[in-house]
Amino acid sequence: MAELLEKPKIGSMSVEEFWESGLYRTHELIDGQPVEKMPAVFDHGEIILIVGNAIRAHVKKHKLGRVSTDALFLFHPEEKIRAPDVSFVSNAALIGQNTAKFVDVAPTLAVEVMSQNDKQSEMEEKAEFYLAHGSLEVWNIHPATQAVEVFRRGQEPKVYVLSAGDEIPGGDVLPGFSLPLKEIFED
């Protein structure tokens, strides 16, 4: 297993090999290569918890679907495995899904919290990837600037930025949901 991490071959690992290796606990699978998903530092983890709890409370109250952190999503035909920081999957999308391993559909909503090692271009690329594969909305949360980029599939503008004093609206994805940014970034 250590050899895979030190000298991965492009296109070398199948989804099943990835699962059997146990790397899914700490990695995503991109183009056949395990890519380490950095563990959350305290502030990063706290933001994930705040946002995840707010979404889960709303989803549970209205029986809209399920919410998770770091759930594994398998994307075809590339066989890429991504694990958003927070994900919501609607009841309609969950029909026929076995969630014991990989979820075989895109999250209805994917939330990514930018860490110190992330690049803006990578965050945008990941958001576009989720949207292209079926996600309806992606929130990229930027702790350093206390801003949130909201990407919406099929709407113009496709992306808009929220900052201090704003609230993240649930829109069509989470009807009636609203989360003030001050709750995410409060000290």
Backbone torsions as a table, in degrees:
resi	resn	phi	psi	omega
1	MET	NA	-40.6	179.1
2	ALA	-60.2	-33.1	179.2
3	GLU	-62.6	-38.5	178.0
4	LEU	-61.1	-37.9	-179.1
5	LEU	-74.5	-36.0	-177.5
6	GLU	-78.2	-41.5	-175.1
7	LYS	-135.4	65.5	180.0
8	PRO	-69.3	141.9	176.0
9	LYS	-93.8	139.0	179.1
10	ILE	-61.1	129.1	-180.0
11	GLY	70.2	19.2	-171.1
12	SER	-86.3	-21.0	-172.5
13	MET	-115.5	127.6	175.9
14	SER	-82.4	168.6	178.1
15	VAL	-60.3	-43.6	-179.9
16	GLU	-65.1	-41.3	177.2
17	GLU	-62.5	-39.1	177.8
18	PHE	-60.4	-46.1	180.0
19	TRP	-64.2	-49.4	-176.8
20	GLU	-64.0	-29.1	-179.9
21	SER	-72.1	-20.6	-177.1
22	GLY	84.3	0.6	-178.6
23	LEU	-66.1	-19.4	179.9
24	TYR	-58.0	-20.5	-179.6
25	ARG	-67.7	-28.5	-174.1
26	THR	-132.9	2.8	-173.9
27	HIS	-136.5	162.1	165.6
28	GLU	-108.1	164.0	177.8
29	LEU	-113.6	115.8	-178.1
30	ILE	-126.7	120.3	179.7
31	ASP	51.3	42.5	176.8
32	GLY	78.7	3.3	-178.4
33	GLN	-118.0	134.5	174.1
34	PRO	-70.8	128.9	179.4
35	VAL	-118.0	119.8	-175.3
36	GLU	-62.7	132.8	174.5
37	LYS	-99.2	114.7	-174.5
38	MET	-62.9	137.7	176.5
39	PRO	-65.6	150.3	-177.5
40	ALA	-75.0	135.6	169.1
41	VAL	-77.2	168.4	-171.9
42	PHE	-54.4	-50.9	-178.1
43	ASP	-61.0	-42.8	179.1
44	HIS	-61.1	-48.2	179.6
45	GLY	-62.9	-36.1	179.1
46	GLU	-65.5	-40.8	178.2
47	ILE	-64.1	-42.5	177.2
48	ILE	-58.6	-43.0	-179.8
49	LEU	-65.1	-45.6	-179.9
50	ILE	-60.3	-51.1	-177.5
51	VAL	-67.2	-45.6	-179.8
52	GLY	-60.7	-43.3	179.1
53	ASN	-64.6	-40.8	180.0
54	ALA	-64.1	-45.0	179.5
55	ILE	-65.1	-46.1	-177.5
56	ARG	-61.6	-42.4	180.0
57	ALA	-59.7	-43.2	179.9
58	HIS	-67.2	-46.1	-178.3
59	VAL	-63.1	-42.9	-179.4
60	LYS	-66.3	-45.2	-179.4
61	LYS	-58.5	-39.2	-175.6
62	HIS	-101.3	4.5	178.0
63	LYS	52.0	52.7	-175.2
64	LEU	-92.2	-21.0	-176.0
65	GLY	157.9	-140.5	-178.5
66	ARG	-134.2	152.9	-178.9
67	VAL	-127.3	142.0	179.1
68	SER	-148.5	164.2	170.4
69	THR	-113.2	140.4	177.6
70	ASP	52.8	29.9	175.4
71	ALA	-68.8	148.9	-177.9
72	LEU	-93.2	122.5	179.0
73	PHE	-113.6	128.0	-179.9
74	LEU	-99.4	123.8	-178.1
75	PHE	-110.3	127.1	178.7
76	HIS	-102.5	156.6	-1.1
77	PRO	-86.0	-0.9	-175.6
78	GLU	-70.1	-18.3	-173.3
79	GLU	55.5	47.4	173.6
80	LYS	-94.0	144.4	177.2
81	ILE	-119.4	121.7	178.7
82	ARG	-119.0	152.9	178.8
83	ALA	-134.9	88.3	179.0
84	PRO	-61.0	153.9	178.7
85	ASP	-58.9	-43.3	175.2
86	VAL	-136.5	140.4	176.8
87	SER	-139.1	145.6	172.6
88	PHE	-121.4	132.3	175.4
89	VAL	-123.2	125.0	-177.7
90	SER	-68.6	158.4	177.2
91	ASN	-55.8	-42.7	-179.0
92	ALA	-60.4	-40.3	-179.7
93	ALA	-73.2	-24.1	-178.1
94	LEU	-79.9	-12.5	-178.2
95	ILE	-57.8	124.0	178.7
96	GLY	80.1	3.6	-178.5
97	GLN	-87.8	136.1	169.7
98	ASN	-100.4	109.2	-174.4
99	THR	-93.0	12.8	-179.8
100	ALA	-71.2	-23.3	-178.2
101	LYS	-123.9	-105.1	178.2
102	PHE	-97.4	140.8	171.1
103	VAL	-84.2	128.0	-170.9
104	ASP	-94.3	18.9	174.5
105	VAL	-132.9	162.2	176.2
106	ALA	-71.7	147.8	173.7
107	PRO	-63.5	141.8	176.3
108	THR	-61.5	-41.8	174.7
109	LEU	-130.5	128.2	174.5
110	ALA	-115.1	135.1	178.1
111	VAL	-121.0	126.7	176.4
112	GLU	-120.9	134.2	176.5
113	VAL	-105.8	122.6	-177.3
114	MET	-68.2	128.3	176.8
115	SER	-101.4	174.9	-178.1
116	GLN	-62.5	-26.2	-177.5
117	ASN	-90.1	-11.2	-178.0
118	ASP	-77.9	149.8	174.4
119	LYS	-107.3	146.3	179.5
120	GLN	-55.0	-43.5	-178.9
121	SER	-62.2	-36.8	178.2
122	GLU	-68.3	-38.9	178.5
123	MET	-63.1	-44.9	179.2
124	GLU	-65.0	-41.6	179.3
125	GLU	-61.5	-42.5	179.1
126	LYS	-65.4	-41.5	177.8
127	ALA	-60.7	-45.6	179.1
128	GLU	-62.7	-37.3	177.9
129	PHE	-61.7	-49.2	179.4
130	TYR	-58.2	-46.9	-179.2
131	LEU	-62.5	-42.8	-179.2
132	ALA	-64.3	-23.9	-177.6
133	HIS	-103.9	11.2	171.1
134	GLY	120.3	-10.7	176.7
135	SER	-65.1	144.7	179.0
136	LEU	-90.1	-26.8	-177.4
137	GLU	-153.0	148.5	176.4
138	VAL	-136.3	133.9	174.4
139	TRP	-113.1	120.4	172.5
140	ASN	-102.5	114.3	-176.5
141	ILE	-99.2	129.6	-176.5
142	HIS	-115.1	95.1	-178.2
143	PRO	-59.6	-37.8	-175.8
144	ALA	-62.3	-36.7	-178.9
145	THR	-104.7	-1.7	-177.5
146	GLN	52.0	47.3	179.6
147	ALA	-127.2	160.5	177.5
148	VAL	-132.7	127.7	172.5
149	GLU	-94.7	128.7	178.1
150	VAL	-111.1	119.8	177.5
151	PHE	-105.6	128.6	179.2
152	ARG	-125.9	131.1	178.8
153	ARG	-75.3	133.9	174.0
154	GLY	74.7	13.7	179.1
155	GLN	-126.1	151.6	175.5
156	GLU	-115.7	135.2	-7.3
157	PRO	-68.7	151.4	-177.6
158	LYS	-68.1	-33.7	-179.0
159	VAL	-133.5	139.4	172.4
160	TYR	-140.3	157.1	-174.0
161	VAL	-111.8	132.7	176.0
162	LEU	-108.2	146.0	178.9
163	SER	-141.4	-171.9	-174.8
164	ALA	-41.2	134.8	179.3
165	GLY	88.7	-15.2	179.7
166	ASP	-87.2	168.2	174.6
167	GLU	-126.8	145.6	173.9
168	ILE	-82.9	118.2	177.9
169	PRO	-85.6	149.1	178.4
170	GLY	-78.1	-22.9	179.1
171	GLY	54.7	-143.6	-179.8
172	ASP	-74.6	-21.9	-177.0
173	VAL	-75.4	-44.2	179.9
174	LEU	-130.2	73.8	-176.5
175	PRO	-53.9	131.5	178.2
176	GLY	84.4	-4.9	-179.0
177	PHE	-83.7	144.3	174.6
178	SER	-154.7	134.6	179.0
179	LEU	-132.2	109.4	178.0
180	PRO	-63.9	136.0	179.2
181	LEU	-60.4	-31.1	180.0
182	LYS	-61.1	-27.3	176.7
183	GLU	-72.3	-29.4	179.6
184	ILE	-76.5	-41.6	-171.3
185	PHE	-105.0	7.3	-178.8
186	GLU	-65.0	147.8	179.7
187	ASP	-86.2	NA	NA
